[in-house]
């Protein structure tokens, strides 16, 4: 009769049930930690273009909301103009049209308008929120991909020698 050690014969003692349950609890706790970290970093994760489709599908299943997509660089200026209004001295009419070129719907952007004089010196810069340049709360909260919009609003001319302007989305 062969008296080989039990590990050679494959008669190693089985992991006791208590040890298995400890590993299951450890796995559950690690998963819980990952879920909490994901929840705390949801804005950062939702801003990742690669993860966005997976997160949207997951939120559809779990009935949760992702933060709105925010990519100001994806707004394209189609036309823009700042003109003096002859009937209203020192008032400038700002007109612009832009399009959302992002892959997802976006909230209306903030619009930064900078005015300069003939020497390139800044005469003023201001950040306009959607409620300021639309005159009211927008009837749609988000612009769909490839959706274009036109805006027009009046501002007080900061100096009589405004010759250039610059638009930026924020």
Order of alpha helices (4+ residues) and beta strands (2+ residues): alpha-alpha-alpha-alpha-beta-beta-beta-beta-beta-alpha-beta-beta-beta
